[in-house]
Amino acid sequence: MREKLGQEARNAALASLPSWHLAKGRDAIERRLVFRDFNQAFAFMTRIALVAEQMDHHPEWFNVYKTVDILLSTHDCDGLSELDVAMARKIDAFAAEFGT
């Protein structure tokens, strides 16, 4: 079972992930990405889906046209864990490749 991040680790993680912020009402982090068009957004989501399967850690996300909202939380510990931080870093790397 995964463990929730302590306050110090949580603060350090958020400081290292400037595009992410704490979600309201959840022990989670979230980010909004806006792409050039739907095809680019869907391609991005496909790449993340493959990584999520490899990590066995799946984001909560919502897509409308070229916008993708992503929320990360570890259900095993009912909160933010190092797994979410690792996933956020992978998402940020892919987003940079897409120019967002």
DRENDO-1510 file (C-alpha; in Angstrom, 1 decimal, always signed):
<recs>
REC; n; res; u; v; w
REC; 1; MET; +0.0; +0.0; +0.0 .
REC; 2; ARG; +1.2; +3.5; -0.8 .
REC; 3; GLU; +1.7; +6.1; +1.9 .
REC; 4; LYS; +0.5; +9.7; +1.8 .
REC; 5; LEU; +3.1; +12.4; +1.5 .
REC; 6; GLY; +3.9; +14.2; +4.7 .
REC; 7; GLN; +3.6; +18.0; +4.8 .
REC; 8; GLU; +7.3; +18.6; +4.1 .
REC; 9; ALA; +7.4; +16.2; +1.2 .
REC; 10; ARG; +4.1; +17.6; -0.2 .
REC; 11; ASN; +5.5; +21.2; +0.0 .
REC; 12; ALA; +8.7; +20.1; -1.8 .
REC; 13; ALA; +6.7; +18.3; -4.5 .
REC; 14; LEU; +4.5; +21.2; -5.2 .
REC; 15; ALA; +7.5; +23.5; -5.3 .
REC; 16; SER; +9.0; +21.3; -8.0 .
REC; 17; LEU; +5.8; +21.1; -10.0 .
REC; 18; PRO; +4.9; +24.7; -10.7 .
REC; 19; SER; +2.1; +23.9; -13.2 .
REC; 20; TRP; +0.2; +21.8; -10.6 .
REC; 21; HIS; -1.9; +23.0; -7.6 .
REC; 22; LEU; -3.8; +21.4; -4.8 .
REC; 23; ALA; -7.3; +20.4; -5.7 .
REC; 24; LYS; -10.2; +21.9; -3.7 .
REC; 25; GLY; -11.8; +19.4; -1.4 .
REC; 26; ARG; -9.5; +16.6; -2.3 .
REC; 27; ASP; -6.1; +15.4; -1.2 .
REC; 28; ALA; -4.9; +15.6; -4.8 .
REC; 29; ILE; -3.1; +17.8; -7.3 .
REC; 30; GLU; -4.5; +19.0; -10.6 .
REC; 31; ARG; -3.5; +20.7; -13.8 .
REC; 32; ARG; -5.2; +22.1; -16.9 .
REC; 33; LEU; -3.5; +21.7; -20.3 .
REC; 34; VAL; -4.7; +23.4; -23.5 .
REC; 35; PHE; -3.5; +22.0; -26.8 .
REC; 36; ARG; -3.6; +23.3; -30.4 .
REC; 37; ASP; -6.6; +21.1; -31.2 .
REC; 38; PHE; -8.5; +18.0; -30.3 .
REC; 39; ASN; -6.1; +15.7; -32.2 .
REC; 40; GLN; -3.2; +17.0; -30.2 .
REC; 41; ALA; -5.1; +16.7; -26.9 .
REC; 42; PHE; -6.1; +13.1; -27.7 .
REC; 43; ALA; -2.6; +12.1; -28.8 .
REC; 44; PHE; -1.3; +13.5; -25.4 .
REC; 45; MET; -3.9; +11.5; -23.5 .
REC; 46; THR; -3.0; +8.4; -25.4 .
REC; 47; ARG; +0.6; +8.7; -24.4 .
REC; 48; ILE; -0.3; +9.3; -20.8 .
REC; 49; ALA; -2.7; +6.3; -20.9 .
REC; 50; LEU; +0.2; +4.0; -21.9 .
REC; 51; VAL; +2.4; +5.3; -19.1 .
REC; 52; ALA; -0.5; +5.0; -16.6 .
REC; 53; GLU; -0.9; +1.3; -17.5 .
REC; 54; GLN; +2.9; +0.7; -17.0 .
REC; 55; MET; +2.8; +2.5; -13.7 .
REC; 56; ASP; -0.6; +0.9; -12.7 .
REC; 57; HIS; -1.6; +4.4; -11.7 .
REC; 58; HIS; -4.4; +6.1; -13.6 .
REC; 59; PRO; -5.3; +9.8; -13.6 .
REC; 60; GLU; -8.7; +11.2; -13.3 .
REC; 61; TRP; -9.2; +13.4; -16.3 .
REC; 62; PHE; -11.7; +15.3; -18.3 .
REC; 63; ASN; -11.4; +16.3; -21.9 .
REC; 64; VAL; -13.4; +18.9; -23.9 .
REC; 65; TYR; -12.0; +19.6; -27.4 .
REC; 66; LYS; -8.5; +20.9; -26.9 .
REC; 67; THR; -8.5; +21.1; -23.1 .
REC; 68; VAL; -7.5; +18.3; -20.7 .
REC; 69; ASP; -8.0; +18.6; -17.0 .
REC; 70; ILE; -6.0; +16.1; -14.9 .
REC; 71; LEU; -6.4; +15.2; -11.2 .
REC; 72; LEU; -3.9; +12.9; -9.5 .
REC; 73; SER; -4.5; +11.2; -6.2 .
REC; 74; THR; -3.6; +7.7; -5.0 .
REC; 75; HIS; -6.7; +5.8; -4.1 .
REC; 76; ASP; -4.8; +3.1; -2.2 .
REC; 77; CYS; -3.9; +5.7; +0.5 .
REC; 78; ASP; -6.8; +8.1; -0.2 .
REC; 79; GLY; -4.5; +11.0; -0.9 .
REC; 80; LEU; -1.4; +12.4; -2.5 .
REC; 81; SER; +1.6; +10.0; -2.7 .
REC; 82; GLU; +5.0; +9.9; -4.4 .
REC; 83; LEU; +3.3; +8.0; -7.2 .
REC; 84; ASP; +1.3; +11.1; -8.0 .
REC; 85; VAL; +4.4; +13.2; -8.1 .
REC; 86; ALA; +6.1; +10.8; -10.4 .
REC; 87; MET; +3.1; +10.7; -12.7 .
REC; 88; ALA; +2.9; +14.5; -12.7 .
REC; 89; ARG; +6.5; +14.7; -13.8 .
REC; 90; LYS; +5.9; +12.3; -16.7 .
REC; 91; ILE; +2.8; +14.4; -17.7 .
REC; 92; ASP; +4.9; +17.6; -17.6 .
REC; 93; ALA; +7.6; +16.0; -19.8 .
REC; 94; PHE; +5.0; +14.9; -22.4 .
REC; 95; ALA; +3.3; +18.3; -22.2 .
REC; 96; ALA; +6.6; +20.0; -22.9 .
REC; 97; GLU; +7.0; +17.8; -26.0 .
REC; 98; PHE; +3.6; +19.0; -27.2 .
REC; 99; GLY; +4.5; +22.6; -26.5 .
REC; 100; THR; +2.0; +23.2; -23.7 .
</recs>
